[in-house]
C-alpha cells in the first residue's frame, strides 16, 4: 500500500474513534477532577486536624486555668494536631479580663486590667487562641493560591 493509500484508509476508518474520545475525556476532564478532589480532601483533613488541636487546647485551658501557660497549651495543641505536615503555628494566647455587672437580669461586661478588683466583685477572664497551618497543595489549581493558610481560632472563659 502506498503512502497516499494509507492516509486515505486512515481517513475512512472509524474503528477506535470512541477509544480516542474516551482517552481525551479522561485526560482533560477526569484527571483534573481527581487531582482537585485530592487537594480538597487534604484541605478538609488539615482543617479538621486544626480544629481538633484547637478543641484540645481550649479544653486544657478551661480545665487547668492556673497551670495553662502558653508553652503547656502549645504542647497540648501540638499533641492533638500530630506530627504530619504541614506544621502547626500558634499565636501567643491573649488574656482579656472584664468586670461583670448584672442589672435588670442582664449581664454586662466592662473591660478591665487583669488582676484588678471590680466594684461588682466578679471578674471574668477569657483566653483567646489562634492556630494556623500553611498547606501547600500537591496539585495546585490555577484559581487557588498556594500555599493556603488555614486557621482555627477560639476563646474560652477560664475564670
DSSP file (Angstrom, degrees, kcal/mol; ACC not computed):
  #  RESIDUE AA STRUCTURE BP1 BP2  ACC     N-H-->O    O-->H-N    N-H-->O    O-->H-N    TCO  KAPPA ALPHA  PHI   PSI    X-CA   Y-CA   Z-CA
    1    1 A X              0   0    0      0, 0.0     2,-0.0     0, 0.0     0, 0.0   0.000 360.0 360.0 360.0 136.0    0.0    0.0    0.0
    2    2 A X     >  -     0   0    0      1,-0.1     4,-2.3     4,-0.0     5,-0.2  -0.266 360.0-106.3 -80.6 170.3    1.3    3.4   -0.9
    3    3 A X  H  > S+     0   0    0      1,-0.2     4,-2.1     2,-0.2     5,-0.2   0.912 121.5  50.1 -63.6 -42.3    1.6    6.3    1.4
    4    4 A X  H  > S+     0   0    0      1,-0.2     4,-2.0     2,-0.2    -1,-0.2   0.890 111.0  49.7 -64.5 -39.4   -1.3    8.1   -0.3
    5    5 A X  H  > S+     0   0    0      2,-0.2     4,-2.2     1,-0.2    -1,-0.2   0.863 109.0  52.4 -67.5 -37.0   -3.4    4.9    0.0
    6    6 A X  H  X S+     0   0    0     -4,-2.3     4,-2.1     2,-0.2    -2,-0.2   0.905 109.7  48.2 -66.0 -42.6   -2.5    4.5    3.7
    7    7 A X  H  X S+     0   0    0     -4,-2.1     4,-1.8     2,-0.2    -2,-0.2   0.906 112.2  49.2 -65.4 -41.3   -3.6    8.1    4.5
    8    8 A X  H  X S+     0   0    0     -4,-2.0     4,-1.6     1,-0.2    -2,-0.2   0.892 110.1  51.3 -65.0 -39.5   -6.9    7.6    2.6
    9    9 A X  H  X S+     0   0    0     -4,-2.2     4,-1.5     1,-0.2    -1,-0.2   0.890 108.8  51.3 -64.9 -39.0   -7.5    4.4    4.5
   10   10 A X  H  < S+     0   0    0     -4,-2.1    -1,-0.2     1,-0.2    -2,-0.2   0.865 108.1  52.4 -65.5 -36.1   -6.9    6.1    7.9
   11   11 A X  H  < S+     0   0    0     -4,-1.8    -1,-0.2     1,-0.2    -2,-0.2   0.850 112.5  44.6 -69.2 -33.6   -9.4    8.9    7.0
   12   12 A X  H  < S+     0   0    0     -4,-1.6    -1,-0.2    -5,-0.1    -2,-0.2   0.741  92.0 100.3 -81.7 -23.5  -12.1    6.4    6.1
   13   13 A X     <  +     0   0    0     -4,-1.5    -3,-0.0    -5,-0.1    -4,-0.0  -0.384  41.5 177.2 -69.9 137.9  -11.5    4.2    9.2
   14   14 A X    >   +     0   0    0     -2,-0.1     3,-1.4     2,-0.0     4,-0.3   0.442  43.2 113.7-116.8  -7.2  -14.0    4.7   12.1
   15   15 A X  T 3  S+     0   0    0      1,-0.2    -2,-0.0     2,-0.1     0, 0.0  -0.423  80.5  17.9 -66.6 138.6  -12.7    2.0   14.4
   16   16 A X  T 3> S+     0   0    0     -2,-0.1     4,-2.0     1,-0.0    -1,-0.2   0.386  85.3 115.7  85.9  -4.9  -11.1    3.3   17.6
   17   17 A X  H <> S+     0   0    0     -3,-1.4     4,-2.2     1,-0.2     5,-0.2   0.874  77.6  51.1 -67.8 -33.5  -12.6    6.7   17.4
   18   18 A X  H  > S+     0   0    0     -4,-0.3     4,-2.6     2,-0.2    -1,-0.2   0.892 108.6  52.1 -67.3 -39.0  -14.6    6.1   20.6
   19   19 A X  H  > S+     0   0    0      2,-0.2     4,-2.3     1,-0.2    -2,-0.2   0.896 110.1  48.3 -64.3 -39.4  -11.5    4.9   22.4
   20   20 A X  H  X S+     0   0    0     -4,-2.0     4,-2.3     2,-0.2    -2,-0.2   0.919 112.2  48.6 -67.0 -42.8   -9.7    8.1   21.4
   21   21 A X  H  X S+     0   0    0     -4,-2.2     4,-2.3     2,-0.2    -2,-0.2   0.900 111.9  49.5 -64.0 -40.0  -12.6   10.3   22.5
   22   22 A X  H  X S+     0   0    0     -4,-2.6     4,-2.5     2,-0.2    -1,-0.2   0.909 109.9  51.0 -64.8 -41.5  -12.7    8.4   25.9
   23   23 A X  H  X S+     0   0    0     -4,-2.3     4,-2.5     1,-0.2    -2,-0.2   0.908 110.5  48.9 -62.6 -41.6   -9.0    8.8   26.3
   24   24 A X  H  X S+     0   0    0     -4,-2.3     4,-2.7     2,-0.2     5,-0.3   0.901 110.7  50.6 -64.7 -40.2   -9.2   12.6   25.7
   25   25 A X  H  X>S+     0   0    0     -4,-2.3     4,-1.9     2,-0.2     5,-1.6   0.909 112.1  47.8 -63.5 -41.2  -12.1   12.9   28.2
   26   26 A X  I  <>S+     0   0    0     -4,-2.5     5,-2.3     3,-0.2    -2,-0.2   0.937 115.7  43.6 -64.4 -46.5  -10.1   11.0   30.8
   27   27 A X  I  <5S+     0   0    0     -4,-2.5     5,-0.3     1,-0.2    -2,-0.2   0.924 124.6  31.3 -67.1 -45.3   -7.0   13.1   30.3
   28   28 A X  I  <5S+     0   0    0     -4,-2.7    -1,-0.2    -5,-0.2    -2,-0.2   0.630 134.0  20.1 -94.6 -13.5   -8.6   16.5   30.1
   29   29 A X  I  X5S+     0   0    0     -4,-1.9     4,-1.6    -5,-0.3    -3,-0.2   0.743 123.3  39.7-118.4 -58.1  -11.7   16.1   32.4
   30   30 A X  I  ><S+     0   0    0     -5,-1.6     4,-2.5     1,-0.2     5,-0.2   0.880 111.0  55.7 -69.6 -39.2  -11.4   13.2   34.8
   31   31 A X  H  ><S+     0   0    0     -5,-2.3     4,-2.4    -6,-0.2     5,-0.2   0.948 110.0  44.4 -62.6 -49.6   -7.7   13.6   35.8
   32   32 A X  H  > S+     0   0    0     -5,-0.3     4,-2.6     1,-0.2    -1,-0.2   0.881 112.7  53.9 -61.9 -34.7   -8.0   17.3   36.9
   33   33 A X  H  X S+     0   0    0     -4,-1.6     4,-2.3     2,-0.2    -2,-0.2   0.915 109.6  47.2 -63.5 -41.9  -11.2   16.4   38.7
   34   34 A X  H  X S+     0   0    0     -4,-2.5     4,-2.2     2,-0.2    -2,-0.2   0.913 112.9  48.2 -65.7 -43.0   -9.4   13.7   40.6
   35   35 A X  H  X S+     0   0    0     -4,-2.4     4,-2.4     2,-0.2   104,-0.2   0.907 112.1  49.9 -63.9 -40.7   -6.5   15.9   41.5
   36   36 A X  H  X S+     0   0    0     -4,-2.6     4,-2.5     2,-0.2    -2,-0.2   0.892 109.7  50.7 -63.8 -39.8   -8.9   18.6   42.6
   37   37 A X  H  X S+     0   0    0     -4,-2.3     4,-2.5     2,-0.2    -1,-0.2   0.889 109.9  50.3 -64.9 -38.9  -10.8   16.1   44.8
   38   38 A X  H  X S+     0   0    0     -4,-2.2     4,-2.3     2,-0.2    -2,-0.2   0.917 111.6  47.8 -65.0 -43.1   -7.5   15.0   46.3
   39   39 A X  H  X S+     0   0    0     -4,-2.4     4,-2.2     2,-0.2    -2,-0.2   0.912 112.8  48.9 -62.5 -42.7   -6.5   18.6   47.1
   40   40 A X  H  X S+     0   0    0     -4,-2.5     4,-2.5     2,-0.2    -2,-0.2   0.907 110.8  50.1 -64.5 -42.5   -9.9   19.3   48.6
   41   41 A X  H  X S+     0   0    0     -4,-2.5     4,-2.4     1,-0.2    -1,-0.2   0.902 110.7  49.3 -62.1 -42.0   -9.7   16.2   50.7
   42   42 A X  H  X S+     0   0    0     -4,-2.3     4,-2.2     2,-0.2    -1,-0.2   0.886 111.1  50.5 -64.7 -39.2   -6.2   17.2   52.0
   43   43 A X  H  X S+     0   0    0     -4,-2.2     4,-2.3     2,-0.2    -2,-0.2   0.932 112.1  46.2 -64.6 -46.1   -7.5   20.7   52.8
   44   44 A X  H  X S+     0   0    0     -4,-2.5     4,-2.3     2,-0.2    -2,-0.2   0.899 112.3  50.9 -63.8 -40.9  -10.5   19.4   54.8
   45   45 A X  H  X S+     0   0    0     -4,-2.4     4,-2.0     2,-0.2    -1,-0.2   0.905 111.4  47.5 -64.5 -41.2   -8.3   16.8   56.6
   46   46 A X  H  X S+     0   0    0     -4,-2.2     4,-2.2     2,-0.2    -2,-0.2   0.903 111.7  50.1 -67.2 -40.6   -5.8   19.5   57.6
   47   47 A X  H  X S+     0   0    0     -4,-2.3     4,-2.5     1,-0.2    -2,-0.2   0.889 109.3  52.2 -64.5 -38.0   -8.6   21.9   58.8
   48   48 A X  H  X S+     0   0    0     -4,-2.3     4,-2.2     2,-0.2    -1,-0.2   0.897 109.0  50.0 -64.1 -40.0  -10.1   19.0   60.8
   49   49 A X  H  X S+     0   0    0     -4,-2.0     4,-2.3     2,-0.2    -2,-0.2   0.900 110.6  50.3 -64.4 -40.2   -6.7   18.5   62.5
   50   50 A X  H  X S+     0   0    0     -4,-2.2     4,-2.5     2,-0.2    -2,-0.2   0.927 111.2  47.8 -61.8 -45.3   -6.5   22.2   63.3
   51   51 A X  H  X S+     0   0    0     -4,-2.5     4,-2.5     1,-0.2    -2,-0.2   0.880 111.0  51.4 -64.3 -38.1  -10.0   22.2   64.8
   52   52 A X  H  X S+     0   0    0     -4,-2.2     4,-2.2     2,-0.2    -1,-0.2   0.905 110.8  48.0 -65.1 -41.9   -9.2   19.1   66.9
   53   53 A X  H  X S+     0   0    0     -4,-2.3     4,-2.4     2,-0.2    -2,-0.2   0.896 111.5  50.8 -65.2 -40.0   -6.0   20.8   68.2
   54   54 A X  H  X S+     0   0    0     -4,-2.5     4,-2.7     2,-0.2     5,-0.2   0.926 109.7  50.0 -62.8 -44.7   -7.9   24.0   69.0
   55   55 A X  H  X S+     0   0    0     -4,-2.5     4,-2.5     1,-0.2     5,-0.2   0.918 111.6  48.2 -60.6 -44.2  -10.5   22.0   70.9
   56   56 A X  H  X S+     0   0    0     -4,-2.2     4,-2.1     2,-0.2    -1,-0.2   0.909 113.6  47.1 -63.4 -42.5   -7.8   20.2   72.9
   57   57 A X  H  X S+     0   0    0     -4,-2.4     4,-2.4     2,-0.2    -2,-0.2   0.909 113.5  47.6 -66.7 -42.4   -6.0   23.4   73.7
   58   58 A X  H  X S+     0   0    0     -4,-2.7     4,-2.4     2,-0.2    -2,-0.2   0.918 113.0  48.1 -65.8 -43.6   -9.3   25.2   74.7
   59   59 A X  H  X S+     0   0    0     -4,-2.5     4,-2.4    -5,-0.2    -1,-0.2   0.880 111.3  51.4 -65.2 -36.9  -10.4   22.3   76.9
   60   60 A X  H  X S+     0   0    0     -4,-2.1     4,-1.9    -5,-0.2    -2,-0.2   0.936 112.0  45.8 -63.7 -46.4   -7.0   22.2   78.5
   61   61 A X  H  < S+     0   0    0     -4,-2.4    -2,-0.2     1,-0.2    -1,-0.2   0.882 114.2  49.0 -64.7 -37.9   -7.0   25.9   79.3
   62   62 A X  H  < S+     0   0    0     -4,-2.4     3,-0.5     1,-0.2    -1,-0.2   0.898 115.9  42.3 -68.0 -40.8  -10.6   25.6   80.6
   63   63 A X  H  < S+     0   0    0     -4,-2.4    -2,-0.2     1,-0.2    -1,-0.2   0.712 125.3  33.9 -79.7 -21.7   -9.8   22.6   82.9
   64   64 A X     X  +     0   0    0     -4,-1.9     4,-0.8    -5,-0.2     3,-0.3  -0.531  66.5 160.1-131.0  65.2   -6.4   24.0   84.1
   65   65 A X  T  4 S+     0   0    0     -3,-0.5     3,-0.1     1,-0.2    -1,-0.1   0.801  76.7  45.5 -64.2 -28.2   -6.8   27.8   84.4
   66   66 A X  T  4 S+     0   0    0      1,-0.2    -1,-0.2    92,-0.0    -2,-0.1   0.794 120.2  37.0 -85.5 -27.2   -3.9   28.2   86.8
   67   67 A X  T  4 S+     0   0    0     -3,-0.3     2,-1.9    -6,-0.1    -2,-0.2   0.283  81.6 114.5-106.8  10.8   -1.4   26.0   85.0
   68   68 A X     <  +     0   0    0     -4,-0.8     2,-0.1    -7,-0.2    -1,-0.1  -0.517  42.4 169.2 -85.0  75.4   -2.3   26.8   81.4
   69   69 A X     >  -     0   0    0     -2,-1.9     4,-2.6     1,-0.1     5,-0.2  -0.436  49.3-107.1 -79.0 160.5    0.9   28.5   80.3
   70   70 A X  H  > S+     0   0    0      1,-0.2     4,-2.3     2,-0.2     5,-0.1   0.878 121.5  50.2 -56.2 -38.2    1.4   29.3   76.6
   71   71 A X  H  > S+     0   0    0      2,-0.2     4,-2.1     1,-0.2    -1,-0.2   0.886 110.7  48.9 -69.6 -36.6    4.0   26.5   76.4
   72   72 A X  H  > S+     0   0    0      2,-0.2     4,-2.2     1,-0.2    -2,-0.2   0.905 112.3  48.3 -67.5 -40.3    1.7   24.0   78.0
   73   73 A X  H  X S+     0   0    0     -4,-2.6     4,-2.7     2,-0.2    -2,-0.2   0.907 110.8  51.5 -64.8 -41.3   -1.1   25.0   75.7
   74   74 A X  H  X S+     0   0    0     -4,-2.3     4,-2.7    -5,-0.2     5,-0.2   0.903 109.4  50.4 -60.9 -42.3    1.3   24.7   72.7
   75   75 A X  H  X S+     0   0    0     -4,-2.1     4,-2.3     2,-0.2    -2,-0.2   0.921 112.2  46.3 -63.3 -44.3    2.3   21.2   73.8
   76   76 A X  H  X S+     0   0    0     -4,-2.2     4,-2.2     2,-0.2    -2,-0.2   0.923 114.4  47.6 -64.6 -44.4   -1.4   20.1   74.1
   77   77 A X  H  X S+     0   0    0     -4,-2.7     4,-2.2     1,-0.2    -2,-0.2   0.916 113.0  48.4 -63.6 -43.3   -2.3   21.6   70.8
   78   78 A X  H  X S+     0   0    0     -4,-2.7     4,-2.3     1,-0.2    -1,-0.2   0.887 110.3  52.0 -65.0 -39.1    0.7   20.0   69.0
   79   79 A X  H  < S+     0   0    0     -4,-2.3    -1,-0.2    -5,-0.2    -2,-0.2   0.907 113.4  43.5 -63.9 -41.7    0.0   16.6   70.6
   80   80 A X  H  < S+     0   0    0     -4,-2.2    -2,-0.2     1,-0.2    -1,-0.2   0.838 114.3  51.1 -72.1 -32.3   -3.6   16.7   69.3
   81   81 A X  H  < S-     0   0    0     -4,-2.2     3,-0.2    -5,-0.2    -2,-0.2   0.873 102.0-144.6 -73.2 -38.2   -2.6   18.0   65.9
   82   82 A X     <  -     0   0    0     -4,-2.3     6,-0.2    -5,-0.2    -1,-0.2  -0.372  22.3 -81.8  96.9 180.0    0.0   15.3   65.3
   83   83 A X  S    S+     0   0    0     -2,-0.1    -1,-0.1    -4,-0.1     3,-0.1   0.476  84.5 113.8-104.7  -4.7    3.4   15.4   63.6
   84   84 A X  S    S-     0   0    0     -3,-0.2     2,-0.0     1,-0.1     0, 0.0  -0.319  72.3 -59.0 -68.7 152.6    2.3   15.1   59.9
   85   85 A X  S    S+     0   0    0      2,-0.1     2,-0.1    48,-0.0    -1,-0.1  -0.331 104.2  58.8 -67.1 153.8    2.9   18.0   57.6
   86   86 A X  S    S-     0   0    0     48,-0.2    49,-0.1    -3,-0.1     2,-0.1   0.636  86.0-123.9 -79.4 162.2    2.1   20.9   57.4
   87   87 A X        -     0   0    0     47,-0.2    47,-0.5    -2,-0.1     2,-0.3  -0.337  21.2-114.8 -75.7 154.9    3.4   22.2   60.7
   88   88 A X  E     -A  133   0A   0     -6,-0.2     2,-0.4    45,-0.1    45,-0.2  -0.696  25.3-165.9 -91.4 136.6    1.3   23.9   63.3
   89   89 A X  E     -A  132   0A   0     43,-2.8    43,-2.7    -2,-0.3     2,-0.4  -0.982   4.5-166.8-122.1 136.5    1.8   27.5   64.2
   90   90 A X  E     -A  131   0A   0     -2,-0.4    41,-0.2    41,-0.2     2,-0.2  -0.975  14.8-136.6-125.7 134.4    0.2   29.1   67.3
   91   91 A X        -     0   0    0     39,-2.5    39,-0.3    -2,-0.4     2,-0.2  -0.499  45.2 -86.3 -77.9 158.2   -0.1   32.7   68.2
   92   92 A X        -     0   0    0     -2,-0.2    -1,-0.1     1,-0.1    36,-0.1  -0.483  53.2-106.4 -64.5 128.8    0.6   33.7   71.8
   93   93 A X        -     0   0    0     -2,-0.2     2,-0.5    36,-0.1    36,-0.2  -0.290  33.9-142.8 -58.6 141.3   -2.5   33.2   73.9
   94   94 A X  E     -B  128   0A   0     34,-2.4    34,-2.8    -3,-0.1     2,-0.4  -0.921   5.1-149.5-112.0 128.7   -4.2   36.5   74.8
   95   95 A X  E     -B  127   0A   0     -2,-0.5     2,-0.4    32,-0.2    32,-0.2  -0.814  13.6-174.6 -95.2 136.4   -5.8   37.1   78.2
   96   96 A X  E     -B  126   0A   0     30,-2.4    30,-3.2    -2,-0.4     2,-0.4  -0.999   6.2-160.6-130.5 130.7   -8.7   39.5   78.4
   97   97 A X  E     -BC 125 112A   0     15,-0.6    15,-2.4    -2,-0.4     2,-0.3  -0.882   8.5-177.6-116.8 144.4  -10.4   40.5   81.6
   98   98 A X  E     -BC 124 111A   0     26,-2.6    26,-3.1    -2,-0.4     2,-0.5  -0.993  25.7-129.3-139.3 142.9  -13.8   42.0   82.2
   99   99 A X  E     -BC 123 110A   0     11,-3.0    11,-2.2    -2,-0.3     2,-0.4  -0.814  30.3-143.7 -87.9 131.3  -15.8   43.2   85.2
  100  100 A X  E     + C   0 109A   0     22,-2.6    22,-0.5    -2,-0.5     2,-0.4  -0.815  20.9 177.6-100.4 134.6  -19.2   41.7   85.3
  101  101 A X  E     - C   0 108A   0      7,-2.2     7,-3.1    -2,-0.4     2,-0.5  -0.994  15.2-152.4-132.3 143.2  -22.3   43.5   86.4
  102  102 A X  E     + C   0 107A   0     -2,-0.4     2,-0.4     5,-0.2     5,-0.2  -0.966  21.1 166.2-118.5 121.5  -25.8   42.3   86.4
  103  103 A X  E >   - C   0 106A   0      3,-2.4     3,-1.9    -2,-0.5    -2,-0.1  -0.994  70.0  -8.3-136.7 128.2  -28.6   44.8   86.2
  104  104 A X  T 3  S-     0   0    0     -2,-0.4     3,-0.1     1,-0.3    -1,-0.1   0.842 128.9 -55.8  56.2  36.9  -32.3   44.0   85.4
  105  105 A X  T 3  S+     0   0    0      1,-0.2     2,-0.5     0, 0.0    -1,-0.3   0.509 114.5 116.0  77.9   3.8  -31.4   40.4   84.6
  106  106 A X  E <   -C  103   0A   0     -3,-1.9    -3,-2.4     2,-0.0     2,-0.5  -0.902  57.3-143.2-109.5 133.1  -28.8   41.5   82.0
  107  107 A X  E     -C  102   0A   0     -2,-0.5     2,-0.4    -5,-0.2    -5,-0.2  -0.816  19.7-172.6 -93.1 128.9  -25.1   40.8   82.4
  108  108 A X  E     -C  101   0A   0     -7,-3.1    -7,-2.2    -2,-0.5     2,-0.4  -0.924  10.9-146.6-120.0 149.2  -22.8   43.5   81.1
  109  109 A X  E     -C  100   0A   0     -2,-0.4     2,-0.5    -9,-0.2    -9,-0.2  -0.943   8.1-167.6-117.9 134.0  -19.0   43.3   80.7
  110  110 A X  E     -C   99   0A   0    -11,-2.2   -11,-3.0    -2,-0.4    -2,-0.0  -0.986  31.5-112.7-119.9 126.9  -16.6   46.2   81.2
  111  111 A X  E     +C   98   0A   0     -2,-0.5     2,-0.3   -13,-0.2   -13,-0.3  -0.278  46.3 169.9 -58.5 139.4  -13.0   45.8   80.1
  112  112 A X  E     -C   97   0A   0    -15,-2.4   -15,-0.6     4,-0.0     2,-0.2  -0.947  39.6 -90.1-146.4 162.6  -10.6   45.8   83.0
  113  113 A X    >   -     0   0    0     -2,-0.3     3,-1.9     4,-0.1     2,-0.2  -0.575  52.4-103.8 -74.5 140.0   -7.0   45.1   83.8
  114  114 A X  T 3  S+     0   0    0      1,-0.3     3,-0.1    -2,-0.2    -1,-0.1  -0.448 107.9  23.2 -65.2 133.7   -6.3   41.5   84.7
  115  115 A X  T 3  S+     0   0    0      1,-0.3    -1,-0.3    -2,-0.2     2,-0.0   0.260  94.3 125.1  92.8 -11.4   -5.9   41.2   88.5
  116  116 A X    <   -     0   0    0     -3,-1.9     2,-0.4     1,-0.1    -1,-0.3  -0.340  64.6-111.1 -74.8 161.8   -7.8   44.5   89.2
  117  117 A X        -     0   0    0     -3,-0.1     2,-0.3    -2,-0.0    -4,-0.1  -0.750  27.2-140.8 -95.1 144.7  -10.7   44.5   91.6
  118  118 A X        -     0   0    0     -2,-0.4     3,-0.5     1,-0.1     5,-0.1  -0.788  13.5-132.9-104.6 146.5  -14.2   45.0   90.3
  119  119 A X  S    S+     0   0    0     -2,-0.3    -1,-0.1     1,-0.2   -18,-0.0   0.864 112.8  49.5 -62.8 -36.1  -16.9   47.1   92.0
  120  120 A X  S    S-     0   0    0      2,-0.2    -1,-0.2   -20,-0.1     3,-0.1   0.657 110.2-127.8 -77.7 -14.7  -19.3   44.2   91.4
  121  121 A X  S    S+     0   0    0     -3,-0.5     2,-0.5     1,-0.2    -2,-0.1   0.418  75.2 106.8  85.3  -2.7  -16.8   41.8   92.8
  122  122 A X        -     0   0    0    -22,-0.5   -22,-2.6    -5,-0.0     2,-0.4  -0.942  45.3-175.0-120.0 120.2  -16.9   39.5   89.8
  123  123 A X  E     -B   99   0A   0     -2,-0.5     2,-0.5   -24,-0.2   -24,-0.2  -0.898   8.2-158.7-110.6 137.3  -14.1   39.3   87.3
  124  124 A X  E     -B   98   0A   0    -26,-3.1   -26,-2.6    -2,-0.4     2,-0.5  -0.972   5.6-163.1-116.1 130.1  -14.2   37.2   84.1
  125  125 A X  E     -B   97   0A   0     -2,-0.5    33,-2.6   -28,-0.2    34,-1.2  -0.956   6.2-168.8-116.0 128.5  -11.0   36.1   82.4
  126  126 A X  E     -BD  96 157A   0    -30,-3.2   -30,-2.4    -2,-0.5     2,-0.5  -0.885  10.8-150.7-115.9 146.1  -11.0   34.9   78.8
  127  127 A X  E     -BD  95 156A   0     29,-2.8    29,-2.1    -2,-0.4     2,-0.4  -0.976  10.9-163.4-116.2 124.1   -8.3   33.3   76.9
  128  128 A X  E     +BD  94 155A   0    -34,-2.8   -34,-2.4    -2,-0.5     2,-0.3  -0.895  12.1 179.1-108.3 138.0   -8.1   33.8   73.1
  129  129 A X  E     - D   0 154A   0     25,-2.8    25,-2.5    -2,-0.4     2,-0.4  -0.982  13.1-165.6-140.6 146.0   -6.1   31.5   70.9
  130  130 A X  E     - D   0 153A   0     -2,-0.3   -39,-2.5   -39,-0.3     2,-0.3  -0.994   4.3-172.2-137.4 130.1   -5.4   31.1   67.2
  131  131 A X  E     +AD  90 152A   0     21,-3.1    21,-2.4    -2,-0.4     2,-0.3  -0.893   9.7 177.5-116.3 148.5   -3.8   28.2   65.4
  132  132 A X  E     -AD  89 151A   0    -43,-2.7   -43,-2.8    -2,-0.3     2,-0.3  -0.987  15.0-166.7-148.4 159.1   -2.7   28.1   61.8
  133  133 A X  E     -AD  88 150A   0     17,-2.2    17,-3.0    -2,-0.3     2,-0.8  -0.988  19.5-137.6-145.4 138.4   -1.1   25.8   59.2
  134  134 A X  E     - D   0 149A   0    -47,-0.5     2,-0.5    -2,-0.3    15,-0.2  -0.868  25.2-161.8-101.0 107.9    0.3   26.7   55.8
  135  135 A X  E     - D   0 148A   0     13,-3.4    13,-3.3    -2,-0.8     2,-0.6  -0.801   8.8-158.5 -99.3 121.1   -0.8   24.0   53.4
  136  136 A X        -     0   0    0     -2,-0.5     2,-0.2    11,-0.3    10,-0.1  -0.881  23.1-131.9 -95.4 120.2    1.0   23.5   50.0
  137  137 A X    >   -     0   0    0     -2,-0.6     3,-0.6     1,-0.1   -98,-0.1  -0.474   2.6-138.8 -73.8 139.6   -1.3   21.6   47.7
  138  138 A X  T 3  S+     0   0    0      1,-0.3     2,-0.3    -2,-0.2    -1,-0.1   0.866 102.4  22.6 -66.3 -35.4    0.3   18.7   45.8
  139  139 A X  T 3  S-     0   0    0   -104,-0.2    -1,-0.3  -103,-0.0  -100,-0.1  -0.692  90.7-156.9-128.3  77.5   -1.5   19.6   42.6
  140  140 A X    <   -     0   0    0     -3,-0.6     2,-0.3    -2,-0.3     6,-0.1  -0.255   9.2-134.2 -63.7 140.4   -2.4   23.3   42.9
  141  141 A X    >   -     0   0    0      4,-0.1     3,-1.3     1,-0.1    -1,-0.1  -0.668  17.5-121.0 -90.3 148.3   -5.3   24.6   40.8
  142  142 A X  T 3  S+     0   0    0     -2,-0.3    -1,-0.1     1,-0.3    -2,-0.1   0.801 111.0  53.9 -60.2 -29.1   -4.8   27.9   39.0
  143  143 A X  T 3  S+     0   0    0      2,-0.1     2,-0.4     0, 0.0    -1,-0.3   0.645 100.8  70.8 -81.8 -14.2   -7.7   29.5   40.8
  144  144 A X  S <  S-     0   0    0     -3,-1.3     2,-0.1     4,-0.0     4,-0.0  -0.822  82.0-121.1-107.7 141.8   -6.4   28.8   44.3
  145  145 A X        -     0   0    0     -2,-0.4     2,-0.4    -5,-0.0    -4,-0.1  -0.472  34.0-119.5 -72.8 150.5   -3.4   30.3   46.0
  146  146 A X  S    S+     0   0    0      1,-0.2   -10,-0.1    -2,-0.1     2,-0.1  -0.973  93.5  35.8-138.2 124.1   -0.7   28.0   47.1
  147  147 A X  S    S-     0   0    0    -12,-0.6     2,-0.5    -2,-0.4   -11,-0.3   0.475  84.3-153.5 -78.7 158.3    0.2   27.7   49.9
  148  148 A X  E     -D  135   0A   0    -13,-3.3   -13,-3.4    -2,-0.1     2,-0.7  -0.861   7.1-140.9 -99.1 131.0   -3.2   28.0   51.5
  149  149 A X  E     -D  134   0A   0     -2,-0.5     2,-0.4   -15,-0.2   -15,-0.2  -0.844  17.8-166.5 -95.6 118.2   -3.2   29.3   55.1
  150  150 A X  E     -D  133   0A   0    -17,-3.0   -17,-2.2    -2,-0.7     2,-0.3  -0.833   8.4-171.6-102.1 140.9   -5.8   27.5   57.2
  151  151 A X  E     -D  132   0A   0     -2,-0.4     2,-0.3   -19,-0.2   -19,-0.2  -0.927  18.1-170.1-133.2 157.1   -6.7   28.9   60.7
  152  152 A X  E     -D  131   0A   0    -21,-2.4   -21,-3.1    -2,-0.3     2,-0.3  -0.961  14.2-175.3-143.6 127.5   -8.8   27.9   63.7
  153  153 A X  E     +D  130   0A   0     -2,-0.3     2,-0.3   -23,-0.2   -23,-0.2  -0.923   5.1 171.3-126.7 150.0   -9.5   30.4   66.5
  154  154 A X  E     -D  129   0A   0    -25,-2.5   -25,-2.8    -2,-0.3     2,-0.3  -0.987  17.3-156.8-153.6 161.3  -11.2   30.0   69.8
  155  155 A X  E     -D  128   0A   0     -2,-0.3     2,-0.4   -27,-0.2   -27,-0.2  -0.998  13.0-178.6-141.9 139.9  -12.0   31.8   73.1
  156  156 A X  E     -D  127   0A   0    -29,-2.1   -29,-2.8    -2,-0.3     2,-0.6  -0.996  29.3-123.0-140.5 143.8  -12.8   30.3   76.4
  157  157 A X  E     +D  126   0A   0     -2,-0.4   -31,-0.3   -31,-0.2    -2,-0.0  -0.769  28.8 176.2 -84.4 122.9  -13.7   31.8   79.8
  158  158 A X              0   0    0    -33,-2.6   -32,-0.2    -2,-0.6   -93,-0.1   0.513 360.0 360.0-107.6  -6.9  -11.2   30.4   82.3
  159  159 A X              0   0    0    -34,-1.2   -36,-0.2   -94,-0.0   -33,-0.1   0.306 360.0 360.0-154.6 360.0  -12.2   32.3   85.4
